[in-house]
Amino acid sequence: MVPVGLLVSKLADSPFIELNAGMRWRLGYANSSGAAFTSMRVIDVLPWNNDPVNSGNQFDGGFSGGQIGPLAVGEHLAFTTNSAPADINRNPNCVSNGGSLPDGQGACPAQGAQWSPTGGTIPAGTTAIRIDDLNGLPANAGQTLTLDLSTQGNRAGNVYENSFTAVAPGESLAVATTKVQVRVPAAELRGYVYADFDDNGSPSGADRGIGPCC
């Protein structure tokens, strides 16, 4: 049975990326209730090593920048922060995130982030993003935002793990997505497959390549 209320999802376009390549995540939120949400707020702390929530992170290097969108004028307000990840409260209801719960206690144990507005561009050094959806969500409707991040300095075998938290302001419950991982493959198989037309058991001039196969 699907629960009624605010539903959230975090998906990666691909579970694997090449070395120093970009990754794309989909941030989805939906209203499955019979009443409209007048506004929405999303907090996404980007992958970082030693994250106690997304503990699967293990990667070298960082992020050279990115983009979040599509952002509708008059509807979405986007913010970024370069505050230390451990100082960021994931609960969108915290004062530092535009809510009313005091930072430094209870559901908001950290001191809180310092946010800067953005038109969608994510600068290098960003540690988290925040989206305020001023239009909210009608009943039984949903939206999806795309988060692109450019990696740098990573290595084969690295793992990025991420999730985000959302709330419909006025609602007390902050909802978090499941954790999603993107990996840099530790090894890969490359080569060619041939049809052995002359049945001699080894490549020869009579053989032809078969593709695509891998």
Secondary structure, DSSP 8 states (H G I E B T S, - for coil): ---SSEEEEEEES-SB--TT-EEEEEEEEEE-SSS-BS-EEEEEE---TT-SSSTT-B-SSEEEEEEEE---TTTEEEEEE-S-GGG----TTBGGGTSSB-TTBTTB-S-----EEESSEE-TT--EEEEEETT-B-TTEEEEEEEEEEEES--TT-EEEE--EEE-TT-S--EE---EEEE--S------EEE-TT-SSS--TT-EEE-S--
